[in-house]
Amino acid sequence: MSLHPRLLQLIDYRLTGATKNFDFVPCGEEIWVMNSDQKEWVLSLNSNGIMKYNFRFFNETFAVFSLTWKDYQNVLKRWVEFYLKVPIRQVQRVGGDMSYAYVNLDRKDKKWEMNKRYDFSYKVVREYVDKRKLFENVKLKNYFI
């Protein structure tokens, strides 16, 4: 499905607004985009290029545009690649509870440093490390600047 460029701008604006206060949480070979206070996740990206998204959250976000998951998956992939600079090669929708994954997110041995990039690009890790120096919790809105 081909979307008009103006519609894509509106979708970007809507996605940015809906996710701006979510935390950007790298943990080893994964990046989680989540509301840490409520333990609500919206995206999980790994260094192999696999993106999992919470289809319940995005169905509500995209409902205003009358887009089904088949229609908005590519739009979401484009948005993630543009703002987070992580190349995506496979997209999976997940609707179940992922709270089991939150247990490992605070592990000290999985924290990103410039010499521990876990197969993510230098640019992605450098940007996160720089933002972490400025903010205690790196929010997605810090990537929209």
Summary of the structure (lengths in Angstrom):
residues: 145
radius of gyration: 14.9
end to end distance: 29.2
largest distance: 44.7
contacts: 388
relative contact order: 0.19
helix: 46%
strand: 21%
